[in-house]
Amino acid sequence: MDLTRAIADLDEVRSRLASVQRLRGLSGPAALASGVGALGSGLVQLLVAPHPSAGDDVARYVAIWIACLAFALAVNYGALAVWLAHNWTSRTRTELRTAALAVLPAVVAGGAFTAALLTHDQIGLLPGTWALCYALGLLAARAMLPRGTAFVAVFFGAVGTALLFAGGTQALAWWVMPLTFGGGQLAIGALIACDADRRLEPAR
């Protein structure tokens, strides 16, 4: 068999396997909307608590970003639920179960770390912790996400690590979360949208 043909066949098999593993219910517009939501939350923080350090400002900071998280979860999982309602098969159940098991440890760890840091008044460590947990979740689920997601995960990991070593409450500045999570979610939304467009293109 011609070596070039064999390599081409191997690439096609890999592409088909990646397509089978992919969680097809992901929504590019939903991910983009959550990114825009993070940018909007940053503007809200700029107005009410641009550089929180103690007291009410810290409470406002936590409330703003918990609300942003709730919005992002509602938008993304709402879009996934709508897709599942129209595509409920044994395959989609397997995809959903695999994705849930992949990201569950990162979600649980993120919640536990958040509760512990709030309890011990270590608010300045929250942004870095959130970014690192998100990076771990993306890496764990990378086989089910579009190509390029691993680079976004590395971005989150690098930024999260840097934020953990930021002095005092510098990591809580109003622009940190919009640039980190807003920018990251916009990138993920673009990757999902481009991947969906590629899958809709007719085979040549």
N, CA and C atoms as an extended XYZ file, in Angstrom:
612
Properties=species:S:1:pos:R:3:atomname:S:1:resname:S:1:resid:I:1 pbc="F F F"
N         0.853       -1.198        0.000 N   MET     1
C         0.000        0.000        0.000 CA  MET     1
C         0.885        1.244        0.000 C   MET     1
N         0.478        2.218       -0.784 N   ASP     2
C         1.223        3.466       -0.850 CA  ASP     2
C         1.282        4.129        0.522 C   ASP     2
N         2.483        4.555        0.933 N   LEU     3
C         2.672        5.129        2.262 CA  LEU     3
C         1.846        6.393        2.446 C   LEU     3
N         1.797        7.232        1.425 N   THR     4
C         1.022        8.481        1.518 CA  THR     4
C        -0.454        8.181        1.729 C   THR     4
N        -0.968        7.178        1.014 N   ARG     5
C        -2.375        6.795        1.168 CA  ARG     5
C        -2.631        6.247        2.571 C   ARG     5
N        -1.679        5.460        3.086 N   ALA     6
C        -1.841        4.890        4.423 CA  ALA     6
C        -1.897        5.982        5.481 C   ALA     6
N        -1.041        6.998        5.356 N   ILE     7
C        -1.045        8.111        6.305 CA  ILE     7
C        -2.345        8.883        6.216 C   ILE     7
N        -2.832        9.095        4.991 N   ALA     8
C        -4.098        9.807        4.806 CA  ALA     8
C        -5.250        9.033        5.433 C   ALA     8
N        -5.245        7.691        5.268 N   ASP     9
C        -6.299        6.870        5.871 CA  ASP     9
C        -6.239        6.936        7.390 C   ASP     9
N        -5.022        6.942        7.942 N   LEU    10
C        -4.871        7.026        9.387 CA  LEU    10
C        -5.402        8.356        9.914 C   LEU    10
N        -5.124        9.439        9.204 N   ASP    11
C        -5.642       10.751        9.603 CA  ASP    11
C        -7.159       10.776        9.572 C   ASP    11
N        -7.738       10.104        8.572 N   GLU    12
C        -9.196       10.074        8.480 CA  GLU    12
C        -9.798        9.296        9.642 C   GLU    12
N        -9.157        8.170       10.008 N   VAL    13
C        -9.635        7.385       11.149 CA  VAL    13
C        -9.576        8.211       12.424 C   VAL    13
N        -8.478        8.937       12.620 N   ARG    14
C        -8.341        9.778       13.804 CA  ARG    14
C        -9.414       10.852       13.839 C   ARG    14
N        -9.691       11.445       12.688 N   SER    15
C       -10.709       12.489       12.623 CA  SER    15
C       -12.085       11.925       12.962 C   SER    15
N       -12.372       10.716       12.463 N   ARG    16
C       -13.665       10.097       12.741 CA  ARG    16
C       -13.803        9.745       14.218 C   ARG    16
N       -12.722        9.252       14.825 N   LEU    17
C       -12.747        8.948       16.248 CA  LEU    17
C       -12.971       10.199       17.073 C   LEU    17
N       -12.307       11.293       16.691 N   ALA    18
C       -12.495       12.562       17.403 CA  ALA    18
C       -13.927       13.039       17.278 C   ALA    18
N       -14.515       12.822       16.091 N   SER    19
C       -15.895       13.239       15.874 CA  SER    19
C       -16.850       12.434       16.745 C   SER    19
N       -16.561       11.131       16.905 N   VAL    20
C       -17.413       10.283       17.733 CA  VAL    20
C       -17.322       10.695       19.196 C   VAL    20
N       -16.111       11.069       19.650 N   GLN    21
C       -15.912       11.449       21.037 CA  GLN    21
C       -16.506       12.814       21.349 C   GLN    21
N       -16.642       13.662       20.360 N   ARG    22
C       -17.022       15.049       20.557 CA  ARG    22
C       -18.407       15.172       21.180 C   ARG    22
N       -18.542       16.060       22.147 N   LEU    23
C       -19.844       16.360       22.741 CA  LEU    23
C       -20.552       17.334       21.809 C   LEU    23
N       -21.509       16.808       21.032 N   ARG    24
C       -22.094       17.591       19.941 CA  ARG    24
C       -23.074       18.655       20.405 C   ARG    24
N       -23.520       18.587       21.665 N   GLY    25
C       -24.514       19.539       22.135 CA  GLY    25
C       -23.962       20.866       22.601 C   GLY    25
N       -22.658       21.063       22.492 N   LEU    26
C       -22.079       22.338       22.903 CA  LEU    26
C       -22.547       23.463       21.987 C   LEU    26
N       -22.783       24.630       22.557 N   SER    27
C       -23.301       25.765       21.795 CA  SER    27
C       -22.277       26.887       21.753 C   SER    27
N       -21.837       27.226       20.544 N   GLY    28
C       -20.930       28.357       20.388 CA  GLY    28
C       -21.545       29.666       20.844 C   GLY    28
N       -22.784       29.982       20.416 N   PRO    29
C       -23.410       31.224       20.875 CA  PRO    29
C       -23.557       31.298       22.391 C   PRO    29
N       -23.850       30.153       23.041 N   ALA    30
C       -23.990       30.163       24.497 CA  ALA    30
C       -22.653       30.476       25.166 C   ALA    30
N       -21.574       29.869       24.670 N   ALA    31
C       -20.249       30.148       25.233 CA  ALA    31
C       -19.864       31.607       25.001 C   ALA    31
N       -20.176       32.129       23.822 N   LEU    32
C       -19.898       33.538       23.536 CA  LEU    32
C       -20.703       34.439       24.462 C   LEU    32
N       -21.965       34.067       24.714 N   ALA    33
C       -22.809       34.870       25.600 CA  ALA    33
C       -22.248       34.898       27.014 C   ALA    33
N       -21.718       33.757       27.486 N   SER    34
C       -21.141       33.736       28.826 CA  SER    34
C       -19.870       34.574       28.886 C   SER    34
N       -19.117       34.622       27.771 N   GLY    35
C       -17.953       35.501       27.716 CA  GLY    35
C       -18.346       36.957       27.782 C   GLY    35
N       -19.392       37.316       27.041 N   VAL    36
C       -19.900       38.695       27.093 CA  VAL    36
C       -20.414       39.012       28.494 C   VAL    36
N       -21.042       38.009       29.134 N   GLY    37
C       -21.520       38.201       30.500 CA  GLY    37
C       -20.379       38.512       31.458 C   GLY    37
N       -19.233       37.847       31.270 N   ALA    38
C       -18.073       38.115       32.118 CA  ALA    38
C       -17.536       39.522       31.886 C   ALA    38
N       -17.532       39.953       30.633 N   LEU    39
C       -17.095       41.324       30.343 CA  LEU    39
C       -18.042       42.333       31.000 C   LEU    39
N       -19.350       42.054       30.912 N   GLY    40
C       -20.321       42.937       31.547 CA  GLY    40
C       -20.182       42.951       33.059 C   GLY    40
N       -19.886       41.795       33.645 N   SER    41
C       -19.687       41.723       35.095 CA  SER    41
C       -18.471       42.544       35.515 C   SER    41
N       -17.453       42.547       34.658 N   GLY    42
C       -16.285       43.373       34.948 CA  GLY    42
C       -16.629       44.848       34.987 C   GLY    42
N       -17.499       45.272       34.096 N   LEU    43
C       -17.931       46.672       34.096 CA  LEU    43
C       -18.739       46.993       35.354 C   LEU    43
N       -19.566       46.041       35.775 N   VAL    44
C       -20.325       46.236       37.016 CA  VAL    44
C       -19.365       46.375       38.192 C   VAL    44
N       -18.348       45.515       38.228 N   GLN    45
C       -17.378       45.618       39.317 CA  GLN    45
C       -16.641       46.947       39.280 C   GLN    45
N       -16.313       47.420       38.075 N   LEU    46
C       -15.642       48.714       37.948 CA  LEU    46
C       -16.457       49.827       38.595 C   LEU    46
N       -17.768       49.723       38.490 N   LEU    47
C       -18.644       50.766       39.017 CA  LEU    47
C       -18.840       50.671       40.529 C   LEU    47
N       -18.875       49.438       41.064 N   VAL    48
C       -19.251       49.293       42.475 CA  VAL    48
C       -18.103       48.880       43.400 C   VAL    48
N       -17.090       48.180       42.847 N   ALA    49
C       -15.981       47.729       43.714 CA  ALA    49
C       -14.756       47.439       42.859 C   ALA    49
N       -14.158       48.472       42.274 N   PRO    50
C       -13.066       48.255       41.314 CA  PRO    50
C       -11.839       47.563       41.910 C   PRO    50
N       -11.521       47.879       43.162 N   HIS    51
C       -10.350       47.276       43.807 CA  HIS    51
C       -10.709       46.857       45.229 C   HIS    51
N       -11.507       45.797       45.372 N   PRO    52
C       -11.966       45.390       46.710 CA  PRO    52
C       -10.810       44.911       47.587 C   PRO    52
N       -10.881       45.270       48.845 N   SER    53
C        -9.842       44.819       49.781 CA  SER    53
C       -10.436       44.309       51.091 C   SER    53
N       -11.622       44.793       51.445 N   ALA    54
C       -12.232       44.352       52.705 CA  ALA    54
C       -13.694       44.772       52.746 C   ALA    54
N       -14.415       44.179       53.706 N   GLY    55
C       -15.779       44.612       54.007 CA  GLY    55
C       -16.763       44.454       52.881 C   GLY    55
N       -17.561       45.496       52.687 N   ASP    56
C       -18.660       45.436       51.719 CA  ASP    56
C       -18.164       45.265       50.288 C   ASP    56
N       -17.008       45.841       49.976 N   ASP    57
C       -16.491       45.704       48.615 CA  ASP    57
C       -16.204       44.245       48.270 C   ASP    57
N       -15.658       43.505       49.209 N   VAL    58
C       -15.381       42.092       48.975 CA  VAL    58
C       -16.690       41.323       48.800 C   VAL    58
N       -17.685       41.646       49.617 N   ALA    59
C       -18.986       40.988       49.498 CA  ALA    59
C       -19.594       41.264       48.126 C   ALA    59
N       -19.466       42.513       47.668 N   ARG    60
C       -19.990       42.848       46.332 CA  ARG    60
C       -19.235       42.081       45.246 C   ARG    60
N       -17.928       41.986       45.400 N   TYR    61
C       -17.108       41.254       44.424 CA  TYR    61
C       -17.582       39.807       44.305 C   TYR    61
N       -17.709       39.146       45.432 N   VAL    62
C       -18.132       37.747       45.425 CA  VAL    62
C       -19.528       37.616       44.817 C   VAL    62
N       -20.431       38.516       45.165 N   ALA    63
C       -21.796       38.451       44.642 CA  ALA    63
C       -21.807       38.633       43.126 C   ALA    63
N       -21.005       39.564       42.620 N   ILE    64
C       -20.962       39.825       41.175 CA  ILE    64
C       -20.513       38.584       40.413 C   ILE    64
N       -19.453       37.936       40.900 N   TRP    65
C       -18.894       36.827       40.124 CA  TRP    65
C       -19.632       35.515       40.351 C   TRP    65
N       -20.286       35.383       41.483 N   ILE    66
C       -21.174       34.228       41.648 CA  ILE    66
C       -22.376       34.372       40.718 C   ILE    66
N       -22.894       35.601       40.593 N   ALA    67
C       -24.005       35.842       39.662 CA  ALA    67
C       -23.559       35.587       38.222 C   ALA    67
N       -22.330       35.982       37.896 N   CYS    68
C       -21.799       35.731       36.553 CA  CYS    68
C       -21.701       34.239       36.288 C   CYS    68
N       -21.231       33.479       37.290 N   LEU    69
C       -21.153       32.028       37.149 CA  LEU    69
C       -22.537       31.429       36.934 C   LEU    69
N       -23.516       31.889       37.714 N   ALA    70
C       -24.878       31.367       37.574 CA  ALA    70
C       -25.415       31.637       36.171 C   ALA    70
N       -25.145       32.833       35.646 N   PHE    71
C       -25.582       33.173       34.290 CA  PHE    71
C       -24.925       32.258       33.263 C   PHE    71
N       -23.611       32.050       33.400 N   ALA    72
C       -22.890       31.212       32.440 CA  ALA    72
C       -23.400       29.772       32.479 C   ALA    72
N       -23.636       29.252       33.678 N   LEU    73
C       -24.159       27.888       33.794 CA  LEU    73
C       -25.550       27.779       33.182 C   LEU    73
N       -26.389       28.777       33.449 N   ALA    74
C       -27.750       28.743       32.919 CA  ALA    74
C       -27.755       28.784       31.396 C   ALA    74
N       -26.926       29.643       30.820 N   VAL    75
C       -26.888       29.786       29.366 CA  VAL    75
C       -26.324       28.532       28.696 C   VAL    75
N       -25.188       28.057       29.187 N   ASN    76
C       -24.528       26.926       28.536 CA  ASN    76
C       -25.269       25.618       28.763 C   ASN    76
N       -25.664       25.348       30.005 N   TYR    77
C       -26.366       24.100       30.263 CA  TYR    77
C       -27.807       24.160       29.772 C   TYR    77
N       -28.371       25.363       29.708 N   GLY    78
C       -29.694       25.500       29.110 CA  GLY    78
C       -29.669       25.135       27.635 C   GLY    78
N       -28.647       25.629       26.915 N   ALA    79
C       -28.511       25.289       25.498 CA  ALA    79
C       -28.273       23.796       25.313 C   ALA    79
N       -27.457       23.195       26.203 N   LEU    80
C       -27.218       21.761       26.123 CA  LEU    80
C       -28.500       20.970       26.387 C   LEU    80
N       -29.303       21.416       27.365 N   ALA    81
C       -30.555       20.732       27.676 CA  ALA    81
C       -31.523       20.782       26.496 C   ALA    81
N       -31.596       21.928       25.831 N   VAL    82
C       -32.471       22.051       24.658 CA  VAL    82
C       -32.017       21.087       23.565 C   VAL    82
N       -30.705       21.025       23.348 N   TRP    83
C       -30.186       20.115       22.323 CA  TRP    83
C       -30.496       18.667       22.677 C   TRP    83
N       -30.291       18.308       23.947 N   LEU    84
C       -30.558       16.933       24.371 CA  LEU    84
C       -32.031       16.565       24.215 C   LEU    84
N       -32.907       17.530       24.474 N   ALA    85
C       -34.338       17.268       24.347 CA  ALA    85
C       -34.713       16.883       22.919 C   ALA    85
N       -33.943       17.387       21.958 N   HIS    86
C       -34.235       17.080       20.554 CA  HIS    86
C       -33.361       15.957       20.002 C   HIS    86
N       -32.392       15.497       20.778 N   ASN    87
C       -31.462       14.480       20.276 CA  ASN    87
C       -31.163       13.429       21.351 C   ASN    87
N       -32.190       12.977       22.038 N   TRP    88
C       -31.997       12.052       23.157 CA  TRP    88
C       -31.900       10.628       22.639 C   TRP    88
N       -30.679       10.094       22.541 N   THR    89
C       -30.431        8.738       22.079 CA  THR    89
C       -29.414        8.086       23.020 C   THR    89
N       -29.144        6.815       22.783 N   SER    90
C       -28.135        6.136       23.602 CA  SER    90
C       -26.766        6.779       23.421 C   SER    90
N       -26.484        7.257       22.212 N   ARG    91
C       -25.196        7.907       21.969 CA  ARG    91
C       -25.078        9.203       22.748 C   ARG    91
N       -26.133       10.031       22.713 N   THR    92
C       -26.057       11.302       23.427 CA  THR    92
C       -25.993       11.083       24.938 C   THR    92
N       -26.653       10.039       25.419 N   ARG    93
C       -26.558        9.730       26.853 CA  ARG    93
C       -25.126        9.358       27.227 C   ARG    93
N       -24.472        8.601       26.352 N   THR    94
C       -23.083        8.222       26.602 CA  THR    94
C       -22.177        9.444       26.571 C   THR    94
N       -22.398       10.323       25.592 N   GLU    95
C       -21.603       11.549       25.499 CA  GLU    95
C       -21.748       12.392       26.758 C   GLU    95
N       -22.992       12.537       27.215 N   LEU    96
C       -23.259       13.367       28.390 CA  LEU    96
C       -22.623       12.761       29.637 C   LEU    96
N       -22.748       11.457       29.792 N   ARG    97
C       -22.175       10.791       30.971 CA  ARG    97
C       -20.652       10.907       30.966 C   ARG    97
N       -20.038       10.729       29.802 N   THR    98
C       -18.584       10.818       29.703 CA  THR    98
C       -18.099       12.223       30.030 C   THR    98
N       -18.789       13.231       29.490 N   ALA    99
C       -18.404       14.614       29.751 CA  ALA    99
C       -18.574       14.969       31.221 C   ALA    99
N       -19.697       14.526       31.806 N   ALA   100
C       -19.959       14.842       33.216 CA  ALA   100
C       -18.903       14.236       34.121 C   ALA   100
N       -18.518       12.986       33.861 N   LEU   101
C       -17.509       12.333       34.680 CA  LEU   101
C       -16.141       12.986       34.513 C   LEU   101
N       -15.878       13.517       33.318 N   ALA   102
C       -14.581       14.149       33.065 CA  ALA   102
C       -14.422       15.459       33.836 C   ALA   102
N       -15.483       16.267       33.869 N   VAL   103
C       -15.356       17.598       34.475 CA  VAL   103
C       -15.760       17.625       35.947 C   VAL   103
N       -16.427       16.567       36.425 N   LEU   104
C       -16.927       16.583       37.798 CA  LEU   104
C       -15.839       16.827       38.848 C   LEU   104
N       -14.670       16.178       38.773 N   PRO   105
C       -13.649       16.445       39.798 CA  PRO   105
C       -13.243       17.912       39.866 C   PRO   105
N       -13.099       18.571       38.721 N   ALA   106
C       -12.712       19.978       38.720 CA  ALA   106
C       -13.808       20.853       39.315 C   ALA   106
N       -15.069       20.521       39.028 N   VAL   107
C       -16.190       21.289       39.563 CA  VAL   107
C       -16.256       21.151       41.082 C   VAL   107
N       -16.145       19.912       41.554 N   VAL   108
C       -16.193       19.670       42.997 CA  VAL   108
C       -15.025       20.361       43.699 C   VAL   108
N       -13.832       20.259       43.112 N   ALA   109
C       -12.663       20.909       43.704 CA  ALA   109
C       -12.836       22.420       43.738 C   ALA   109
N       -13.372       22.992       42.661 N   GLY   110
C       -13.592       24.430       42.623 CA  GLY   110
C       -14.546       24.898       43.707 C   GLY   110
N       -15.626       24.154       43.895 N   GLY   111
C       -16.573       24.509       44.943 CA  GLY   111
C       -15.974       24.393       46.331 C   GLY   111
N       -15.208       23.315       46.552 N   ALA   112
C       -14.591       23.121       47.871 CA  ALA   112
C       -13.558       24.197       48.163 C   ALA   112
N       -12.721       24.515       47.179 N   PHE   113
C       -11.711       25.555       47.374 CA  PHE   113
C       -12.359       26.916       47.627 C   PHE   113
N       -13.430       27.204       46.889 N   THR   114
C       -14.114       28.484       47.068 CA  THR   114
C       -14.662       28.610       48.483 C   THR   114
N       -15.332       27.572       48.952 N   ALA   115
C       -15.886       27.599       50.307 CA  ALA   115
C       -14.783       27.748       51.353 C   ALA   115
N       -13.672       27.024       51.173 N   ALA   116
C       -12.582       27.087       52.138 CA  ALA   116
C       -11.921       28.463       52.151 C   ALA   116
N       -11.695       29.031       50.986 N   LEU   117
C       -11.043       30.344       50.920 CA  LEU   117
C       -11.931       31.438       51.502 C   LEU   117
N       -13.228       31.350       51.252 N   LEU   118
C       -14.146       32.319       51.840 CA  LEU   118
C       -14.188       32.170       53.359 C   LEU   118
N       -14.178       30.934       53.834 N   THR   119
C       -14.223       30.685       55.277 CA  THR   119
C       -12.991       31.247       55.982 C   THR   119
N       -11.839       31.131       55.320 N   HIS   120
C       -10.591       31.582       55.936 CA  HIS   120
C       -10.190       32.990       55.492 C   HIS   120
N       -11.118       33.689       54.846 N   ASP   121
C       -10.903       35.073       54.444 CA  ASP   121
C        -9.672       35.237       53.545 C   ASP   121
N        -9.490       34.293       52.635 N   GLN   122
C        -8.400       34.365       51.656 CA  GLN   122
C        -8.979       34.685       50.276 C   GLN   122
N        -9.680       35.803       50.210 N   ILE   123
C       -10.421       36.160       48.990 CA  ILE   123
C        -9.489       36.396       47.807 C   ILE   123
N        -8.297       36.907       48.079 N   GLY   124
C        -7.367       37.211       46.993 CA  GLY   124
C        -6.928       36.003       46.184 C   GLY   124
N        -7.118       34.805       46.737 N   LEU   125
C        -6.732       33.581       46.027 CA  LEU   125
C        -7.842       33.027       45.140 C   LEU   125
N        -9.037       33.622       45.219 N   LEU   126
C       -10.177       33.077       44.471 CA  LEU   126
C        -9.978       33.080       42.952 C   LEU   126
N        -9.599       34.216       42.338 N   PRO   127
C        -9.489       34.213       40.873 CA  PRO   127
C        -8.502       33.178       40.344 C   PRO   127
N        -7.338       33.059       40.987 N   GLY   128
C        -6.365       32.081       40.538 CA  GLY   128
C        -6.861       30.664       40.702 C   GLY   128
N        -7.531       30.393       41.804 N   THR   129
C        -8.085       29.064       42.050 CA  THR   129
C        -9.147       28.722       41.023 C   THR   129
N       -10.026       29.664       40.738 N   TRP   130
C       -11.070       29.432       39.728 CA  TRP   130
C       -10.459       29.130       38.365 C   TRP   130
N        -9.449       29.916       37.993 N   ALA   131
C        -8.830       29.723       36.680 CA  ALA   131
C        -8.147       28.365       36.581 C   ALA   131
N        -7.456       27.950       37.635 N   LEU   132
C        -6.786       26.651       37.614 CA  LEU   132
C        -7.785       25.495       37.555 C   LEU   132
N        -8.855       25.589       38.320 N   CYS   133
C        -9.871       24.531       38.288 CA  CYS   133
C       -10.526       24.444       36.911 C   CYS   133
N       -10.765       25.591       36.297 N   TYR   134
C       -11.350       25.596       34.959 CA  TYR   134
C       -10.390       24.976       33.957 C   TYR   134
N        -9.097       25.289       34.100 N   ALA   135
C        -8.089       24.704       33.216 CA  ALA   135
C        -8.083       23.182       33.333 C   ALA   135
N        -8.156       22.670       34.552 N   LEU   136
C        -8.166       21.225       34.761 CA  LEU   136
C        -9.412       20.583       34.147 C   LEU   136
N       -10.565       21.261       34.275 N   GLY   137
C       -11.785       20.742       33.672 CA  GLY   137
C       -11.695       20.684       32.159 C   GLY   137
N       -11.146       21.733       31.556 N   LEU   138
C       -10.995       21.759       30.102 CA  LEU   138
C       -10.042       20.672       29.626 C   LEU   138
N        -8.939       20.486       30.331 N   LEU   139
C        -7.980       19.457       29.938 CA  LEU   139
C        -8.581       18.062       30.073 C   LEU   139
N        -9.347       17.845       31.133 N   ALA   140
C        -9.957       16.532       31.338 CA  ALA   140
C       -10.966       16.205       30.241 C   ALA   140
N       -11.634       17.236       29.716 N   ALA   141
C       -12.682       17.029       28.711 CA  ALA   141
C       -12.214       17.375       27.304 C   ALA   141
N       -10.917       17.521       27.104 N   ARG   142
C       -10.425       18.042       25.823 CA  ARG   142
C       -10.785       17.147       24.639 C   ARG   142
N       -10.913       15.803       24.865 N   ALA   143
C       -11.270       14.914       23.768 CA  ALA   143
C       -12.683       15.168       23.268 C   ALA   143
N       -13.529       15.768       24.104 N   MET   144
C       -14.919       16.022       23.731 CA  MET   144
C       -15.147       17.449       23.257 C   MET   144
N       -14.076       18.247       23.244 N   LEU   145
C       -14.169       19.655       22.880 CA  LEU   145
C       -13.431       19.908       21.572 C   LEU   145
N       -13.676       21.032       20.920 N   PRO   146
C       -13.025       21.309       19.637 CA  PRO   146
C       -11.518       21.420       19.752 C   PRO   146
N       -10.844       21.233       18.630 N   ARG   147
C        -9.399       21.430       18.582 CA  ARG   147
C        -9.053       22.856       19.008 C   ARG   147
N        -7.983       22.975       19.723 N   GLY   148
C        -7.565       24.293       20.188 CA  GLY   148
C        -7.962       24.570       21.621 C   GLY   148
N        -8.888       23.760       22.163 N   THR   149
C        -9.331       23.981       23.539 CA  THR   149
C        -8.178       23.792       24.524 C   THR   149
N        -7.269       22.868       24.208 N   ALA   150
C        -6.130       22.636       25.105 CA  ALA   150
C        -5.292       23.898       25.269 C   ALA   150
N        -5.176       24.696       24.198 N   PHE   151
C        -4.406       25.939       24.298 CA  PHE   151
C        -5.106       26.936       25.220 C   PHE   151
N        -6.435       26.953       25.163 N   VAL   152
C        -7.197       27.817       26.073 CA  VAL   152
C        -7.001       27.347       27.514 C   VAL   152
N        -6.980       26.025       27.707 N   ALA   153
C        -6.757       25.478       29.051 CA  ALA   153
C        -5.380       25.875       29.577 C   ALA   153
N        -4.377       25.828       28.718 N   VAL   154
C        -3.023       26.242       29.128 CA  VAL   154
C        -3.025       27.718       29.513 C   VAL   154
N        -3.767       28.527       28.757 N   PHE   155
C        -3.896       29.955       29.087 CA  PHE   155
C        -4.490       30.127       30.479 C   PHE   155
N        -5.583       29.421       30.755 N   PHE   156
C        -6.214       29.514       32.075 CA  PHE   156
C        -5.247       29.051       33.167 C   PHE   156
N        -4.520       27.973       32.908 N   GLY   157
C        -3.588       27.467       33.897 CA  GLY   157
C        -2.462       28.438       34.194 C   GLY   157
N        -1.918       29.051       33.136 N   ALA   158
C        -0.822       29.998       33.326 CA  ALA   158
C        -1.287       31.243       34.069 C   ALA   158
N        -2.447       31.775       33.662 N   VAL   159
C        -2.973       32.968       34.328 CA  VAL   159
C        -3.339       32.650       35.776 C   VAL   159
N        -3.964       31.494       35.986 N   GLY   160
C        -4.342       31.117       37.343 CA  GLY   160
C        -3.135       31.001       38.257 C   GLY   160
N        -2.080       30.405       37.768 N   THR   161
C        -0.860       30.278       38.567 CA  THR   161
C        -0.288       31.648       38.911 C   THR   161
N        -0.261       32.536       37.922 N   ALA   162
C         0.255       33.888       38.173 CA  ALA   162
C        -0.602       34.622       39.203 C   ALA   162
N        -1.917       34.457       39.112 N   LEU   163
C        -2.807       35.152       40.042 CA  LEU   163
C        -2.647       34.655       41.478 C   LEU   163
N        -2.321       33.383       41.633 N   LEU   164
C        -2.130       32.861       42.987 CA  LEU   164
C        -0.943       33.519       43.692 C   LEU   164
N         0.009       34.011       42.906 N   PHE   165
C         1.191       34.635       43.488 CA  PHE   165
C         1.123       36.165       43.462 C   PHE   165
N        -0.024       36.699       43.042 N   ALA   166
C        -0.198       38.155       43.060 CA  ALA   166
C        -0.248       38.633       44.508 C   ALA   166
N         0.341       39.768       44.773 N   GLY   167
C         0.393       40.273       46.143 CA  GLY   167
C        -0.943       40.796       46.636 C   GLY   167
N        -1.226       40.570       47.908 N   GLY   168
C        -2.425       41.128       48.531 CA  GLY   168
C        -3.693       40.764       47.797 C   GLY   168
N        -4.458       41.794       47.475 N   THR   169
C        -5.726       41.578       46.769 CA  THR   169
C        -5.656       42.090       45.319 C   THR   169
N        -4.449       42.129       44.755 N   GLN   170
C        -4.302       42.618       43.373 CA  GLN   170
C        -5.094       41.774       42.384 C   GLN   170
N        -5.229       40.479       42.667 N   ALA   171
C        -5.961       39.599       41.754 CA  ALA   171
C        -7.442       39.925       41.688 C   ALA   171
N        -7.923       40.737       42.635 N   LEU   172
C        -9.349       41.079       42.665 CA  LEU   172
C        -9.672       42.330       41.850 C   LEU   172
N        -8.682       42.948       41.222 N   ALA   173
C        -8.908       44.159       40.433 CA  ALA   173
C        -9.981       43.906       39.370 C   ALA   173
N       -10.724       44.933       39.034 N   TRP   174
C       -11.913       44.789       38.202 CA  TRP   174
C       -11.635       44.194       36.830 C   TRP   174
N       -10.431       44.343       36.285 N   TRP   175
C       -10.139       43.891       34.916 CA  TRP   175
C        -9.654       42.448       34.847 C   TRP   175
N        -9.334       41.827       35.989 N   VAL   176
C        -8.734       40.493       35.980 CA  VAL   176
C        -9.713       39.432       35.466 C   VAL   176
N       -10.865       39.360       36.071 N   MET   177
C       -11.827       38.325       35.682 CA  MET   177
C       -12.375       38.519       34.263 C   MET   177
N       -12.685       39.751       33.838 N   PRO   178
C       -13.140       39.916       32.458 CA  PRO   178
C       -12.109       39.453       31.435 C   PRO   178
N       -10.834       39.817       31.664 N   LEU   179
C        -9.806       39.409       30.710 CA  LEU   179
C        -9.592       37.899       30.737 C   LEU   179
N        -9.618       37.316       31.937 N   THR   180
C        -9.356       35.881       32.052 CA  THR   180
C       -10.537       35.055       31.565 C   THR   180
N       -11.667       35.193       32.234 N   PHE   181
C       -12.815       34.348       31.904 CA  PHE   181
C       -13.593       34.875       30.703 C   PHE   181
N       -13.706       36.197       30.594 N   GLY   182
C       -14.379       36.736       29.423 CA  GLY   182
C       -13.640       36.372       28.152 C   GLY   182
N       -12.327       36.641       28.144 N   GLY   183
C       -11.530       36.312       26.968 CA  GLY   183
C       -11.496       34.821       26.691 C   GLY   183
N       -11.353       34.015       27.749 N   GLY   184
C       -11.309       32.565       27.570 CA  GLY   184
C       -12.605       32.003       27.024 C   GLY   184
N       -13.734       32.475       27.542 N   GLN   185
C       -15.022       31.975       27.064 CA  GLN   185
C       -15.307       32.425       25.631 C   GLN   185
N       -14.893       33.621       25.281 N   LEU   186
C       -15.056       34.066       23.897 CA  LEU   186
C       -14.239       33.183       22.956 C   LEU   186
N       -13.028       32.812       23.376 N   ALA   187
C       -12.193       31.937       22.558 CA  ALA   187
C       -12.837       30.567       22.406 C   ALA   187
N       -13.364       30.018       23.502 N   ILE   188
C       -14.020       28.711       23.442 CA  ILE   188
C       -15.260       28.772       22.551 C   ILE   188
N       -16.034       29.855       22.686 N   GLY   189
C       -17.210       30.011       21.835 CA  GLY   189
C       -16.850       30.051       20.364 C   GLY   189
N       -15.764       30.755       20.030 N   ALA   190
C       -15.321       30.829       18.637 CA  ALA   190
C       -14.880       29.456       18.141 C   ALA   190
N       -14.169       28.690       18.989 N   LEU   191
C       -13.724       27.357       18.593 CA  LEU   191
C       -14.920       26.423       18.351 C   LEU   191
N       -15.926       26.490       19.230 N   ILE   192
C       -17.112       25.646       19.064 CA  ILE   192
C       -17.861       26.011       17.795 C   ILE   192
N       -18.013       27.312       17.541 N   ALA   193
C       -18.730       27.760       16.346 CA  ALA   193
C       -17.999       27.332       15.079 C   ALA   193
N       -16.676       27.476       15.052 N   CYS   194
C       -15.894       27.072       13.881 CA  CYS   194
C       -15.959       25.566       13.670 C   CYS   194
N       -15.920       24.809       14.766 N   ASP   195
C       -16.004       23.353       14.670 CA  ASP   195
C       -17.358       22.929       14.120 C   ASP   195
N       -18.421       23.591       14.554 N   ALA   196
C       -19.752       23.274       14.042 CA  ALA   196
C       -19.849       23.571       12.556 C   ALA   196
N       -19.259       24.686       12.130 N   ASP   197
C       -19.279       25.032       10.710 CA  ASP   197
C       -18.530       23.988        9.887 C   ASP   197
N       -17.385       23.501       10.397 N   ARG   198
C       -16.616       22.489        9.659 CA  ARG   198
C       -17.403       21.205        9.504 C   ARG   198
N       -18.130       20.823       10.556 N   ARG   199
C       -18.888       19.578       10.504 CA  ARG   199
C       -20.084       19.668        9.558 C   ARG   199
N       -20.526       20.905        9.300 N   LEU   200
C       -21.643       21.089        8.373 CA  LEU   200
C       -21.205       21.121        6.915 C   LEU   200
N       -19.901       21.321        6.683 N   GLU   201
C       -19.403       21.361        5.310 CA  GLU   201
C       -19.491       19.992        4.663 C   GLU   201
N       -19.896       19.935        3.399 N   PRO   202
C       -19.972       18.638        2.709 CA  PRO   202
C       -18.588       18.017        2.535 C   PRO   202
N       -18.521       16.709        2.636 N   ALA   203
C       -17.244       16.012        2.458 CA  ALA   203
C       -16.783       16.124        1.019 C   ALA   203
N       -15.459       16.257        0.842 N   ARG   204
C       -14.906       16.373       -0.522 CA  ARG   204
C       -14.232       15.088       -0.941 C   ARG   204
